[in-house]
Amino acid sequence: MAAMVKQNKLVTEDSAINKGRVADEIIDELERQIVSGQLKDSAPLPSERAMMETFNASRTVIREVIVALENRGLIINRARYRPIVKKPDYKTALDAVGGIVKHFISNKPDVKHLYDMRVFVERMLVRDAAAKATKQDIQLLKAALAENKAAMGDSQRFYQTDKAFHATLYQISGNPIMPTVHQGFTSWLAPHWDMMDRDLEKNQNNYAAHEAIYIAILERDPDAAEQALVSHLDTSWQQVSSTF
């Protein structure tokens, strides 16, 4: 009797493993079809029954596949509706890892490591902007700076325009990945920046730092732009350190 129970357990475990392998194969195939465009963006995913027939799989496996595709950001799934295909972009990739990253930066050393990465990226961005920014880029940065100045007396609005000024630096790069990188930095660091004390004097100092960065880029001085950026972000780190 004990031997039979043990055998049944092994059969059950083996079935679960096989089911998992089948689901993984279907997920990989559907992901390939979504990325390649074979399954059109914003179109309904094939019905559960159609996929059961296509992949010779049970309804349980297909539903497991749908959950996995939703978790990867490859479909939009709503109750009582067919899932909708969502072709991935850079933001999809960011969203997929965002929740995990936030768990990794729950203490000061980890946040500092992420912040240092941001400093490194932005140092390169301001140097690149000082060397290559077009007249249109300069106008975008000037407009972001003006918005930042106009928000000086409203700390919450100032914070938003502060982020927008830095976002413009990522946009000027011309690399479509960079704006998504900025979204990642601001999203992952937000819990600590949201707790930071704000007042008019700090807003004025931060605006002055933004203005120094802008002037250095306008004057085509990469060294001055980098120095102004590093000084600004070093000061910002000192301000946010009090939240730990």
KEVOPA-403982 format. One record per residue (C-alpha): residue number from 0; y, x, z; residue in one letter; chain. Coordinates in Angstrom, 1 decimal. Layout:
BEGIN
REC   num       yy       xx       zz   residu   chaine
REC   NUM        Y        X        Z        A        A
...
END
This chain:
BEGIN
REC   num       yy       xx       zz   residu   chaine
REC     0      0.0      0.0      0.0        M        A
REC     1      2.4      2.8      0.9        A        A
REC     2      1.6      4.6     -2.3        A        A
REC     3      2.4      1.4     -4.3        M        A
REC     4      5.8      1.0     -2.5        V        A
REC     5      6.6      4.6     -3.3        K        A
REC     6      5.7      4.1     -6.9        Q        A
REC     7      7.8      1.0     -7.2        N        A
REC     8     10.7      2.9     -5.7        K        A
REC     9     10.3      5.6     -8.2        L        A
REC    10     10.2      3.1    -11.1        V        A
REC    11     13.4      1.4     -9.8        T        A
REC    12     15.2      4.7     -9.5        E        A
REC    13     14.1      5.8    -12.9        D        A
REC    14     15.3      2.5    -14.4        S        A
REC    15     18.7      2.9    -12.7        A        A
REC    16     19.0      6.5    -14.2        I        A
REC    17     18.0      5.2    -17.7        N        A
REC    18     20.5      2.3    -17.4        K        A
REC    19     23.2      4.8    -16.5        G        A
REC    20     22.3      7.0    -19.4        R        A
REC    21     22.4      4.1    -21.8        V        A
REC    22     25.8      3.0    -20.4        A        A
REC    23     27.2      6.5    -20.8        D        A
REC    24     26.1      6.7    -24.4        E        A
REC    25     27.7      3.3    -25.2        I        A
REC    26     30.9      4.3    -23.4        I        A
REC    27     31.1      7.5    -25.4        D        A
REC    28     30.5      5.7    -28.7        E        A
REC    29     33.1      3.0    -28.0        L        A
REC    30     35.6      5.6    -26.8        E        A
REC    31     35.1      7.5    -30.1        R        A
REC    32     35.7      4.3    -32.1        Q        A
REC    33     38.9      3.5    -30.1        I        A
REC    34     40.3      7.0    -30.4        V        A
REC    35     39.5      7.2    -34.2        S        A
REC    36     41.0      3.7    -34.9        G        A
REC    37     37.7      2.2    -35.9        Q        A
REC    38     38.3     -0.3    -33.2        L        A
REC    39     41.9     -1.3    -33.9        K        A
REC    40     44.6     -0.9    -31.2        D        A
REC    41     45.5     -4.3    -29.6        S        A
REC    42     42.5     -6.1    -31.2        A        A
REC    43     39.8     -7.8    -29.1        P        A
REC    44     36.8     -5.7    -28.2        L        A
REC    45     33.6     -7.1    -29.7        P        A
REC    46     32.0     -9.8    -27.5        S        A
REC    47     29.5     -9.0    -24.8        E        A
REC    48     26.7    -10.6    -26.9        R        A
REC    49     27.7     -8.7    -30.0        A        A
REC    50     27.6     -5.4    -28.1        M        A
REC    51     24.3     -6.3    -26.5        M        A
REC    52     22.8     -6.7    -30.0        E        A
REC    53     24.6     -3.7    -31.5        T        A
REC    54     23.5     -1.3    -28.7        F        A
REC    55     20.3     -3.1    -27.7        N        A
REC    56     21.5     -3.3    -24.1        A        A
REC    57     21.5     -5.8    -21.3        S        A
REC    58     24.5     -7.8    -20.2        R        A
REC    59     24.6     -5.8    -17.0        T        A
REC    60     24.9     -2.5    -18.9        V        A
REC    61     27.6     -3.9    -21.2        I        A
REC    62     29.6     -5.2    -18.2        R        A
REC    63     29.3     -1.7    -16.7        E        A
REC    64     30.6     -0.3    -19.9        V        A
REC    65     33.6     -2.6    -19.9        I        A
REC    66     34.5     -1.6    -16.4        V        A
REC    67     34.3      2.1    -17.3        A        A
REC    68     36.5      1.6    -20.4        L        A
REC    69     39.1     -0.3    -18.3        E        A
REC    70     39.1      2.5    -15.7        N        A
REC    71     39.7      5.0    -18.5        R        A
REC    72     42.7      3.0    -19.7        G        A
REC    73     41.0      2.3    -23.1        L        A
REC    74     41.0     -1.5    -22.8        I        A
REC    75     43.0     -4.2    -21.1        I        A
REC    76     40.7     -6.6    -19.3        N        A
REC    77     41.7    -10.0    -18.1        R        A
REC    78     39.6    -12.8    -16.6        A        A
REC    79     38.4    -15.4    -19.1        R        A
REC    80     39.7    -13.4    -22.1        Y        A
REC    81     38.1    -10.8    -24.4        R        A
REC    82     39.1     -7.3    -23.5        P        A
REC    83     41.8     -5.9    -25.7        I        A
REC    84     41.6     -2.4    -27.2        V        A
REC    85     44.2      0.1    -26.0        K        A
REC    86     44.3      3.3    -28.0        K        A
REC    87     45.0      6.1    -25.6        P        A
REC    88     48.2      8.2    -25.6        D        A
REC    89     49.6     10.9    -23.3        Y        A
REC    90     50.6      8.3    -20.7        K        A
REC    91     47.0      6.9    -20.7        T        A
REC    92     45.7     10.4    -19.8        A        A
REC    93     48.3     10.8    -17.1        L        A
REC    94     47.5      7.4    -15.6        D        A
REC    95     43.8      8.2    -15.5        A        A
REC    96     44.3     11.2    -13.3        V        A
REC    97     47.5     10.1    -11.4        G        A
REC    98     45.7      8.4     -8.5        G        A
REC    99     43.5     11.4     -8.0        I        A
REC   100     46.4     13.9     -8.0        V        A
REC   101     48.2     11.9     -5.4        K        A
REC   102     45.3     12.4     -3.0        H        A
REC   103     45.4     16.1     -3.6        F        A
REC   104     49.1     16.5     -2.6        I        A
REC   105     49.1     14.8      0.8        S        A
REC   106     50.3     17.9      2.7        N        A
REC   107     53.2     20.3      2.4        K        A
REC   108     51.4     23.3      0.8        P        A
REC   109     49.9     21.2     -1.9        D        A
REC   110     53.2     19.5     -2.7        V        A
REC   111     54.9     22.9     -2.9        K        A
REC   112     52.3     24.1     -5.4        H        A
REC   113     53.0     21.1     -7.6        L        A
REC   114     56.8     21.5     -7.1        Y        A
REC   115     56.5     25.2     -8.1        D        A
REC   116     54.8     24.1    -11.3        M        A
REC   117     57.7     21.8    -12.0        R        A
REC   118     60.2     24.6    -11.4        V        A
REC   119     58.3     26.8    -13.8        F        A
REC   120     58.2     24.2    -16.5        V        A
REC   121     61.9     23.3    -16.2        E        A
REC   122     62.9     26.9    -16.2        R        A
REC   123     61.4     27.2    -19.6        M        A
REC   124     62.9     23.9    -20.7        L        A
REC   125     66.5     24.8    -19.9        V        A
REC   126     66.2     28.2    -21.5        R        A
REC   127     64.8     26.6    -24.6        D        A
REC   128     67.6     23.9    -24.6        A        A
REC   129     70.3     26.6    -24.3        A        A
REC   130     68.9     28.3    -27.3        A        A
REC   131     67.9     25.4    -29.5        K        A
REC   132     69.6     22.1    -28.4        A        A
REC   133     71.1     20.2    -31.3        T        A
REC   134     74.5     18.4    -31.1        K        A
REC   135     72.6     15.2    -30.6        Q        A
REC   136     70.6     16.8    -27.7        D        A
REC   137     73.9     17.9    -26.1        I        A
REC   138     75.3     14.4    -26.4        Q        A
REC   139     72.2     12.9    -24.7        L        A
REC   140     72.5     15.4    -21.8        L        A
REC   141     76.2     14.8    -21.5        K        A
REC   142     75.6     11.0    -21.3        A        A
REC   143     72.9     11.5    -18.7        A        A
REC   144     75.3     13.7    -16.7        L        A
REC   145     78.0     11.0    -16.9        A        A
REC   146     75.6      8.4    -15.6        E        A
REC   147     74.8     10.7    -12.8        N        A
REC   148     78.4     11.2    -11.9        K        A
REC   149     79.2      7.4    -12.1        A        A
REC   150     76.4      6.8     -9.5        A        A
REC   151     77.7      9.2     -7.0        M        A
REC   152     78.5      6.6     -4.4        G        A
REC   153     75.2      4.7     -4.7        D        A
REC   154     72.4      7.0     -3.5        S        A
REC   155     69.6      4.9     -4.9        Q        A
REC   156     71.2      4.7     -8.3        R        A
REC   157     72.1      8.3     -8.1        F        A
REC   158     68.4      9.2     -7.5        Y        A
REC   159     67.5      7.3    -10.6        Q        A
REC   160     70.1      9.0    -12.7        T        A
REC   161     69.1     12.3    -11.2        D        A
REC   162     65.6     11.8    -12.6        K        A
REC   163     67.1     10.6    -15.9        A        A
REC   164     69.1     13.8    -16.2        F        A
REC   165     66.0     16.0    -15.8        H        A
REC   166     64.0     13.7    -18.1        A        A
REC   167     66.5     14.5    -20.8        T        A
REC   168     65.6     18.2    -20.5        L        A
REC   169     62.0     17.3    -21.2        Y        A
REC   170     63.0     15.1    -24.1        Q        A
REC   171     65.1     17.8    -25.7        I        A
REC   172     62.0     20.0    -26.0        S        A
REC   173     60.9     17.8    -28.9        G        A
REC   174     57.3     18.1    -27.6        N        A
REC   175     55.9     14.5    -27.2        P        A
REC   176     53.7     15.7    -24.2        I        A
REC   177     56.7     16.8    -22.2        M        A
REC   178     58.2     13.4    -21.3        P        A
REC   179     54.8     12.4    -20.0        T        A
REC   180     54.7     15.6    -17.9        V        A
REC   181     58.0     14.6    -16.4        H        A
REC   182     56.7     11.2    -15.5        Q        A
REC   183     53.8     12.8    -13.8        G        A
REC   184     55.9     15.1    -11.7        F        A
REC   185     58.3     12.3    -10.6        T        A
REC   186     55.5      9.9     -9.9        S        A
REC   187     53.4     12.4     -7.9        W        A
REC   188     56.3     13.7     -5.9        L        A
REC   189     58.1     10.4     -5.4        A        A
REC   190     56.5      9.6     -2.0        P        A
REC   191     58.2     12.6     -0.5        H        A
REC   192     61.5     12.3     -2.4        W        A
REC   193     61.8      8.6     -1.5        D        A
REC   194     61.8      9.7      2.2        M        A
REC   195     64.5     12.3      1.8        M        A
REC   196     67.9     11.6      3.5        D        A
REC   197     70.7     11.0      1.0        R        A
REC   198     74.4     11.0      1.5        D        A
REC   199     77.5     11.4     -0.6        L        A
REC   200     77.8     15.1      0.1        E        A
REC   201     74.2     15.8     -1.1        K        A
REC   202     74.9     13.7     -4.2        N        A
REC   203     78.0     15.7     -5.0        Q        A
REC   204     76.2     18.9     -4.6        N        A
REC   205     73.3     17.8     -6.8        N        A
REC   206     75.7     16.5     -9.4        Y        A
REC   207     77.5     19.9     -9.4        A        A
REC   208     74.2     21.6    -10.0        A        A
REC   209     73.4     19.3    -12.9        H        A
REC   210     76.9     20.0    -14.3        E        A
REC   211     76.3     23.8    -14.0        A        A
REC   212     73.0     23.4    -16.0        I        A
REC   213     74.7     21.3    -18.6        Y        A
REC   214     77.6     23.8    -19.0        I        A
REC   215     75.2     26.8    -19.4        A        A
REC   216     73.2     24.9    -22.1        I        A
REC   217     76.5     23.9    -23.8        L        A
REC   218     77.6     27.6    -23.8        E        A
REC   219     74.2     28.7    -25.1        R        A
REC   220     73.5     30.9    -22.1        D        A
REC   221     69.7     30.8    -21.2        P        A
REC   222     70.0     33.1    -18.2        D        A
REC   223     72.8     31.0    -16.6        A        A
REC   224     70.9     27.8    -17.4        A        A
REC   225     67.8     29.2    -15.7        E        A
REC   226     69.7     30.5    -12.7        Q        A
REC   227     71.5     27.1    -12.2        A        A
REC   228     68.2     25.2    -12.5        L        A
REC   229     66.3     27.4    -10.1        V        A
REC   230     69.1     27.3     -7.5        S        A
REC   231     69.3     23.5     -7.8        H        A
REC   232     65.5     23.0     -7.4        L        A
REC   233     65.4     25.5     -4.5        D        A
REC   234     68.0     23.4     -2.7        T        A
REC   235     66.2     20.2     -3.5        S        A
REC   236     63.0     21.6     -2.0        W        A
REC   237     64.9     22.6      1.2        Q        A
REC   238     66.2     19.0      1.4        Q        A
REC   239     62.8     17.4      0.9        V        A
REC   240     61.0     19.8      3.3        S        A
REC   241     62.3     17.7      6.2        S        A
REC   242     60.1     14.8      5.2        T        A
REC   243     56.9     16.7      6.2        F        A
END
